[in-house]
Amino acid sequence: METGVTSTGATSTGATTTIQLLLRWDGKVVQWGSVNTEGVWMFGEREVRQLSMLPEVVRFLHSRYKSVNDIRYTRRFALNTMMPSVVIDEDVEMAKKWFTLHNSTSETYKTRVTHLEAVEGEPVIIEGLDDEWDISVTDAFPQAIAKSQSAVMMELAVVRSRSLPGKWVVVVDAGNNGSDIIAAKDGAACYTGTTSSSHPESILYNIVNAMHRDGVQPEDVFVKVSGENGLGLKCELVKFFTEVEVDEDSEWSGLKEIAS
């Protein structure tokens, strides 16, 4: 499936050049978005039924976008944890230790640490890597820059929380194969989590548990939702929260967010 949308209201006037390619993977589906010199976005996705076919899908994208230098990629719904940066202090083994402890996993993961320098307290997000995805992308696009989706979402949540004093701002990417859930308040990072389920009830349960740990009441929560199941999730969340917003162009907005 491939679709095209215009983000600026403009219509292409002739020959254009693609200037950026954005990629993300949720374990089953590769999504991509490209933008050209006129600000026109094109999006597409392809289901990967066997993991062994993932490199072929990425190579197909390379054949189409091999002239593009600016490539960003991310993994949706990756296991992660958030810690104060002073706890990690650039210690890779310490990061792995805390990641394993917080995610109660017996699997061995490589990890990537993202420093949130613009967030109060400068926390870090430690994310478990998907080797198949990382290798597939970097083999085809050696110049590609890895982005932590949870870190990007946290930065957005923190910015929004500064304009909503006292509100617990929750940002959710609700996909078909899981969700990423982030919360911030008054410029500080509060929570990061994922679900492997796409069911609205599972996502709501995750949010409510995190709220209760922070002593937050439903009337003090603002939720922003994106993803393929954004509208369906909103229908469930409005039963509990008075302020729920769905991103315009919800299915693809998360791709645009990793552009910078």
C-alpha positions as CSV (number, residue, x, y, z in Angstrom):
1,M,0.0,0.0,0.0
2,E,1.3,3.5,-0.8
3,T,-0.5,6.8,-0.4
4,G,0.4,10.4,-0.9
5,V,-0.6,13.5,1.0
6,T,0.4,17.2,0.8
7,S,1.3,18.7,4.1
8,T,1.5,22.3,3.0
9,G,-1.6,22.5,0.8
10,A,0.7,22.9,-2.2
11,T,0.6,20.9,-5.4
12,S,3.7,19.8,-7.2
13,T,4.6,22.3,-10.0
14,G,7.1,20.2,-11.8
15,A,10.4,18.3,-11.2
16,T,11.2,18.0,-7.5
17,T,13.9,16.3,-5.5
18,T,13.3,14.1,-2.4
19,I,15.3,15.5,0.4
20,Q,14.5,13.2,3.3
21,L,13.4,9.6,3.9
22,L,11.9,8.4,7.2
23,L,11.5,4.7,8.2
24,R,9.9,2.9,11.0
25,W,9.2,-0.7,11.9
26,D,6.8,-2.3,14.4
27,G,8.0,-5.9,14.1
28,K,5.5,-6.7,11.3
29,V,5.1,-3.6,9.1
30,V,7.7,-1.2,7.6
31,Q,6.4,2.3,7.1
32,W,8.1,5.1,5.2
33,G,7.6,8.7,4.5
34,S,9.5,11.0,2.1
35,V,9.3,14.7,1.6
36,N,10.5,16.7,-1.4
37,T,11.8,20.2,-2.0
38,E,8.2,21.6,-2.3
39,G,7.2,20.1,1.1
40,V,5.0,17.4,-0.4
41,W,4.9,14.2,1.7
42,M,4.5,10.7,0.3
43,F,3.9,7.7,2.6
44,G,3.8,3.9,2.2
45,E,3.9,0.7,4.1
46,R,4.6,-3.0,3.5
47,E,3.8,-5.9,5.7
48,V,6.7,-8.3,6.3
49,R,5.3,-11.8,6.7
50,Q,8.6,-13.5,7.3
51,L,11.4,-11.7,9.2
52,S,13.9,-13.0,6.6
53,M,12.2,-10.8,4.0
54,L,12.9,-7.6,6.0
55,P,16.3,-6.8,4.3
56,E,14.6,-7.2,0.9
57,V,12.0,-4.6,1.8
58,V,14.6,-2.2,2.9
59,R,16.7,-2.8,-0.2
60,F,13.6,-2.1,-2.3
61,L,13.4,1.3,-0.6
62,H,17.0,1.9,-1.3
63,S,16.5,1.3,-5.0
64,R,13.8,3.9,-4.9
65,Y,15.5,6.5,-2.7
66,K,19.2,5.8,-3.2
67,S,19.9,9.4,-4.1
68,V,18.5,10.7,-0.7
69,N,21.2,11.5,1.8
70,D,19.1,12.4,4.9
71,I,17.7,9.1,6.3
72,R,16.2,8.7,9.8
73,Y,14.8,5.4,11.2
74,T,13.2,4.2,14.3
75,R,11.6,1.1,16.0
76,R,8.1,1.4,17.3
77,F,7.0,-0.3,20.5
78,A,10.6,-1.1,21.5
79,L,11.2,-2.1,25.2
80,N,12.7,0.8,27.1
81,T,13.2,2.4,30.4
82,M,14.0,5.9,31.6
83,M,16.6,6.8,34.2
84,P,18.4,9.9,35.6
85,S,21.5,10.4,33.5
86,V,23.7,10.4,36.6
87,V,22.7,6.8,37.3
88,I,24.1,5.6,34.0
89,D,27.0,8.1,33.6
90,E,28.0,6.7,30.2
91,D,28.3,3.2,31.6
92,V,27.0,0.8,28.8
93,E,26.9,-2.2,31.1
94,M,25.0,-0.2,33.8
95,A,22.5,0.8,31.1
96,K,22.0,-2.8,30.1
97,K,21.6,-3.8,33.7
98,W,18.8,-1.3,34.4
99,F,17.1,-2.0,31.1
100,T,17.0,-5.8,31.9
101,L,15.8,-5.1,35.5
102,H,13.0,-2.8,34.5
103,N,11.7,-4.9,31.6
104,S,12.0,-8.3,33.4
105,T,13.4,-9.9,30.3
106,S,15.5,-13.0,30.1
107,E,16.5,-12.1,26.5
108,T,19.9,-10.4,25.9
109,Y,19.5,-7.1,24.2
110,K,21.9,-4.6,22.8
111,T,20.8,-1.1,24.0
112,R,20.8,2.4,22.8
113,V,20.9,5.3,25.2
114,T,19.3,8.7,24.2
115,H,20.0,11.7,26.4
116,L,17.1,14.1,26.7
117,E,19.2,17.3,27.2
118,A,16.3,19.7,26.7
119,V,14.2,18.0,29.4
120,E,14.3,18.9,33.1
121,G,16.9,16.8,34.9
122,E,18.3,15.5,31.6
123,P,17.1,11.9,31.9
124,V,18.1,9.2,29.5
125,I,15.9,6.6,27.7
126,I,17.5,3.2,27.3
127,E,16.0,1.2,24.5
128,G,16.4,-2.4,23.5
129,L,17.6,-2.7,19.9
130,D,16.0,-4.8,17.2
131,D,19.1,-6.2,15.5
132,E,17.4,-7.4,12.3
133,W,15.9,-3.9,11.8
134,D,19.1,-2.0,12.6
135,I,21.2,-4.2,10.3
136,S,18.7,-4.1,7.5
137,V,18.6,-0.3,7.5
138,T,22.3,0.4,8.0
139,D,23.4,-2.2,5.3
140,A,21.2,-0.4,2.8
141,F,21.6,3.1,4.1
142,P,25.0,3.4,5.9
143,Q,24.3,7.2,6.5
144,A,21.0,6.5,8.3
145,I,20.5,8.1,11.7
146,A,18.8,6.1,14.4
147,K,16.1,7.8,16.4
148,S,14.4,6.6,19.6
149,Q,10.7,7.0,19.1
150,S,10.1,7.1,22.8
151,A,12.7,9.9,23.2
152,V,11.1,11.9,20.4
153,M,7.6,11.5,21.9
154,M,8.9,12.5,25.3
155,E,10.4,15.7,24.0
156,L,7.0,16.5,22.4
157,A,5.2,15.7,25.6
158,V,7.5,17.9,27.6
159,V,7.0,20.8,25.3
160,R,3.2,20.4,25.4
161,S,3.3,20.1,29.2
162,R,4.9,23.5,29.6
163,S,1.9,25.1,28.0
164,L,-0.5,23.1,30.2
165,P,0.6,23.8,33.8
166,G,-0.4,21.2,36.3
167,K,-1.6,18.7,33.6
168,W,-0.2,15.2,33.2
169,V,0.4,15.2,29.5
170,V,0.2,11.7,27.9
171,V,1.3,11.0,24.3
172,V,0.3,7.7,22.7
173,D,1.3,6.1,19.4
174,A,-1.5,3.5,19.0
175,G,-0.6,1.1,16.2
176,N,-1.9,-2.2,15.0
177,N,0.9,-4.2,16.7
178,G,1.4,-2.3,19.9
179,S,1.7,1.1,21.5
180,D,4.2,3.6,22.9
181,I,3.0,5.6,25.9
182,I,4.8,8.7,27.3
183,A,3.9,11.1,30.1
184,A,5.3,14.5,31.2
185,K,4.2,17.2,33.6
186,D,5.4,20.8,33.9
187,G,8.4,20.3,31.7
188,A,9.6,17.1,33.5
189,A,9.5,13.5,32.1
190,C,7.2,11.3,34.2
191,Y,6.7,7.9,32.4
192,T,7.6,5.8,29.4
193,G,6.1,2.5,28.5
194,T,5.0,0.2,25.8
195,T,2.3,-2.4,25.2
196,S,2.5,-5.4,22.9
197,S,-1.3,-5.3,22.5
198,S,-3.2,-2.8,20.3
199,H,-6.4,-3.2,22.3
200,P,-7.6,0.2,23.7
201,E,-8.4,-1.5,27.0
202,S,-4.8,-2.6,27.4
203,I,-3.5,0.9,26.6
204,L,-6.0,2.5,29.0
205,Y,-4.9,0.0,31.8
206,N,-1.2,1.0,31.2
207,I,-2.0,4.7,31.5
208,V,-4.2,4.4,34.6
209,N,-1.6,2.3,36.4
210,A,1.1,4.9,35.7
211,M,-1.3,7.7,36.8
212,H,-2.0,5.9,40.1
213,R,1.7,5.6,40.8
214,D,2.0,9.3,40.5
215,G,-1.2,10.1,42.3
216,V,-2.8,11.7,39.3
217,Q,-6.6,12.1,38.8
218,P,-8.4,11.8,35.5
219,E,-9.4,15.5,35.4
220,D,-5.7,16.4,35.6
221,V,-4.8,14.4,32.4
222,F,-4.5,15.6,28.8
223,V,-4.0,12.9,26.1
224,K,-2.7,13.3,22.6
225,V,-3.1,10.2,20.4
226,S,-1.6,9.2,17.0
227,G,-1.2,6.0,15.1
228,E,-3.4,3.7,13.0
229,N,-5.8,3.1,15.9
230,G,-5.8,6.7,17.1
231,L,-9.5,7.4,16.5
232,G,-10.5,4.1,18.0
233,L,-8.5,4.7,21.1
234,K,-9.9,8.2,21.5
235,C,-13.4,6.7,21.6
236,E,-12.3,4.6,24.6
237,L,-10.3,7.3,26.4
238,V,-13.0,10.0,26.3
239,K,-15.0,7.7,28.7
240,F,-12.4,8.5,31.3
241,F,-10.6,11.7,30.3
242,T,-12.2,15.0,29.3
243,E,-9.2,16.2,27.2
244,V,-8.3,13.8,24.4
245,E,-6.8,15.0,21.1
246,V,-6.1,13.0,18.0
247,D,-3.3,14.1,15.6
248,E,-4.3,15.3,12.2
249,D,-3.2,12.7,9.7
250,S,-2.9,10.3,12.7
251,E,-1.6,7.3,10.8
252,W,1.5,9.0,9.5
253,S,2.2,11.9,12.0
254,G,4.6,9.7,14.0
255,L,6.8,9.4,11.0
256,K,7.0,13.1,10.6
257,E,8.0,13.5,14.2
258,I,11.4,11.8,13.7
259,A,12.3,14.2,10.9
260,S,14.5,16.5,13.1
